[in-house]
Amino acid sequence: MSSGIKHVAYSLAGQCPHFRLSEKPRFGPKGEHGGEGFIERGNRIHKSFLSELKEAFENRGFNCIASDEEMAKSEFAIYDNTLKIRGLPDAVCKKGDTILLFEFKSYPLAYAELGDLNQIIIYYLLLSKKFIGKNIIPILIYSEGENVEHYEYIKIGDGDYQVPPAKYLILKDINKEFVENALEIFMTSNKVEGYVISSKDCDRCGNTSCIVKTGGLYGRY
């Protein structure tokens, strides 16, 4: 049996991976998307942003995949038989020997969690083992909300790229050996469920007096 990369990423950070999202509508009744719940809103924002991101980089000559359906059938779907871990990156864009690896969060940078960083680093590590010699650039993205009418510019290598509005964190100088050793120890220690943590948004953790809280207003997508 294999574990999902997102589950492992948040467990490594000591955060509850069994996150519970409320379906109760929490957005006002007015407007195009009035009355929708967190899950519905998050999925919509996620899909819309990745579509814009794909278009932006394909306009610059990249070949991009930005949907779970396509990713699952692609060479970028991850399954590590040794560690028994699997996952699908949010988006990947490839041009020559350069591979852009994206993980998008539909909540703002202010709600960032260590598990977010772990997730994209694990994707990066496992894809680096699969695509030896390729220049893989991991980019963690946080939403700036909806109806933002400006575009951002980010620098990748020698090029400047116009991208949809968001906060872009381009990760550099990742110690792959350290991450791989930590991940191997974690996955083979039989303590994947050994954390104790609590939150009103956590399905399986029961220590209600725990001072460490996960989740929050926006949920996790």
VOBAMAR-455882 format. One record per residue (C-alpha): residue number from 1; x, y, z negated. Coordinates in steps of 0.02 Angstrom, whole numbers. Last residue first. Layout:
residues N
num / x / y / z
NUM / X / Y / Z
...
end
This chain:
residues 221
num / x / y / z
221 / -312 / 1124 / 75
220 / -303 / 1161 / -113
219 / -429 / 1257 / -215
218 / -451 / 1445 / -202
217 / -494 / 1499 / -377
216 / -380 / 1387 / -476
215 / -301 / 1219 / -449
214 / -183 / 1165 / -585
213 / -166 / 1208 / -769
212 / -21 / 1178 / -888
211 / -64 / 1212 / -1070
210 / -139 / 1039 / -1093
209 / -284 / 1046 / -1217
208 / -405 / 957 / -1100
207 / -294 / 803 / -1085
206 / -407 / 701 / -972
205 / -331 / 687 / -799
204 / -430 / 596 / -664
203 / -538 / 720 / -568
202 / -443 / 883 / -589
201 / -534 / 1048 / -558
200 / -568 / 1086 / -743
199 / -383 / 1060 / -766
198 / -270 / 942 / -859
197 / -102 / 860 / -848
196 / -22 / 699 / -906
195 / 98 / 626 / -779
194 / 137 / 441 / -762
193 / 31 / 403 / -608
192 / 181 / 383 / -492
191 / 273 / 296 / -632
190 / 316 / 132 / -546
189 / 496 / 198 / -531
188 / 514 / 157 / -346
187 / 426 / 309 / -273
186 / 502 / 431 / -397
185 / 679 / 366 / -379
184 / 665 / 369 / -190
183 / 595 / 546 / -190
182 / 734 / 611 / -302
181 / 867 / 527 / -194
180 / 790 / 594 / -33
179 / 776 / 770 / -103
178 / 959 / 771 / -159
177 / 1020 / 702 / 7
176 / 915 / 826 / 106
175 / 986 / 979 / 19
174 / 879 / 1110 / 105
173 / 982 / 1257 / 171
172 / 836 / 1354 / 244
171 / 647 / 1367 / 226
170 / 551 / 1492 / 330
169 / 413 / 1565 / 220
168 / 276 / 1647 / 324
167 / 140 / 1753 / 241
166 / -8 / 1769 / 358
165 / -68 / 1868 / 509
164 / -61 / 1764 / 670
163 / 111 / 1756 / 754
162 / 218 / 1863 / 867
161 / 388 / 1782 / 882
160 / 561 / 1860 / 876
159 / 700 / 1751 / 947
158 / 882 / 1718 / 905
157 / 845 / 1580 / 779
156 / 669 / 1605 / 718
155 / 622 / 1784 / 675
154 / 443 / 1820 / 624
153 / 324 / 1951 / 689
152 / 152 / 1975 / 612
151 / -10 / 2020 / 697
150 / -140 / 2146 / 642
149 / -328 / 2142 / 626
148 / -352 / 2042 / 467
147 / -531 / 1980 / 478
146 / -503 / 1835 / 360
145 / -383 / 1804 / 218
144 / -196 / 1827 / 205
143 / -166 / 1640 / 216
142 / -4 / 1561 / 158
141 / 122 / 1478 / 275
140 / 267 / 1360 / 242
139 / 390 / 1345 / 388
138 / 509 / 1198 / 408
137 / 635 / 1216 / 551
136 / 694 / 1052 / 628
135 / 846 / 1069 / 741
134 / 858 / 896 / 817
133 / 1012 / 785 / 792
132 / 916 / 641 / 714
131 / 729 / 649 / 744
130 / 665 / 509 / 631
129 / 774 / 543 / 479
128 / 743 / 730 / 499
127 / 555 / 692 / 509
126 / 564 / 610 / 338
125 / 657 / 754 / 255
124 / 554 / 891 / 335
123 / 388 / 811 / 286
122 / 456 / 791 / 109
121 / 510 / 974 / 108
120 / 337 / 1025 / 170
119 / 250 / 938 / 26
118 / 373 / 987 / -110
117 / 347 / 1170 / -69
116 / 158 / 1158 / -86
115 / 179 / 1053 / -245
114 / 271 / 1198 / -325
113 / 111 / 1299 / -315
112 / 63 / 1457 / -222
111 / -88 / 1554 / -286
110 / -11 / 1727 / -259
109 / 41 / 1669 / -86
108 / -141 / 1673 / -31
107 / -256 / 1522 / -3
106 / -286 / 1429 / 160
105 / -118 / 1343 / 149
104 / -28 / 1304 / 311
103 / 117 / 1180 / 331
102 / 216 / 1203 / 491
101 / 364 / 1109 / 566
100 / 449 / 1195 / 713
99 / 554 / 1071 / 813
98 / 700 / 1136 / 916
97 / 798 / 1018 / 1028
96 / 704 / 1070 / 1185
95 / 543 / 1155 / 1132
94 / 432 / 1073 / 1002
93 / 288 / 1141 / 898
92 / 220 / 1044 / 750
91 / 62 / 1079 / 651
90 / -23 / 1026 / 490
89 / 100 / 885 / 460
88 / 23 / 711 / 447
87 / 70 / 593 / 306
86 / 131 / 423 / 247
85 / 236 / 348 / 108
84 / 287 / 169 / 77
83 / 465 / 219 / 30
82 / 546 / 92 / 145
81 / 409 / 87 / 277
80 / 408 / 275 / 299
79 / 253 / 325 / 395
78 / 245 / 498 / 469
77 / 144 / 554 / 620
76 / 262 / 662 / 722
75 / 274 / 541 / 869
74 / 91 / 579 / 906
73 / -71 / 483 / 885
72 / -107 / 544 / 708
71 / -53 / 720 / 759
70 / -184 / 730 / 897
69 / -328 / 687 / 781
68 / -257 / 786 / 636
67 / -250 / 945 / 740
66 / -110 / 1067 / 779
65 / 6 / 989 / 907
64 / 117 / 1109 / 1003
63 / 225 / 1110 / 1159
62 / 329 / 1268 / 1153
61 / 351 / 1389 / 1299
60 / 320 / 1557 / 1216
59 / 132 / 1559 / 1252
58 / 130 / 1386 / 1174
57 / 193 / 1469 / 1016
56 / 50 / 1593 / 999
55 / -83 / 1469 / 1057
54 / -35 / 1342 / 924
53 / -38 / 1474 / 788
52 / -210 / 1533 / 842
51 / -278 / 1354 / 835
50 / -192 / 1326 / 668
49 / -278 / 1480 / 598
48 / -452 / 1428 / 655
47 / -437 / 1250 / 588
46 / -375 / 1305 / 417
45 / -501 / 1446 / 400
44 / -644 / 1327 / 440
43 / -580 / 1191 / 325
42 / -558 / 1313 / 182
41 / -732 / 1387 / 204
40 / -817 / 1217 / 208
39 / -718 / 1155 / 59
38 / -743 / 1315 / -40
37 / -930 / 1324 / -13
36 / -1028 / 1422 / 118
35 / -1164 / 1545 / 69
34 / -1125 / 1677 / 200
33 / -1019 / 1629 / 350
32 / -1083 / 1754 / 478
31 / -1126 / 1886 / 351
30 / -1238 / 1895 / 198
29 / -1276 / 1757 / 74
28 / -1120 / 1790 / -30
27 / -982 / 1663 / -55
26 / -982 / 1537 / -194
25 / -1082 / 1396 / -115
24 / -1069 / 1240 / -225
23 / -964 / 1107 / -140
22 / -840 / 1111 / -283
21 / -666 / 1045 / -252
20 / -587 / 908 / -359
19 / -400 / 881 / -350
18 / -330 / 709 / -384
17 / -151 / 768 / -356
16 / -134 / 832 / -535
15 / 24 / 933 / -551
14 / 190 / 875 / -623
13 / 282 / 942 / -471
12 / 322 / 765 / -414
11 / 136 / 725 / -428
10 / 98 / 871 / -313
9 / 213 / 808 / -176
8 / 164 / 624 / -200
7 / -21 / 659 / -168
6 / 21 / 771 / -20
5 / 133 / 636 / 54
4 / -2 / 504 / 46
3 / 46 / 342 / -39
2 / 67 / 172 / 46
1 / 0 / 0 / 0
end
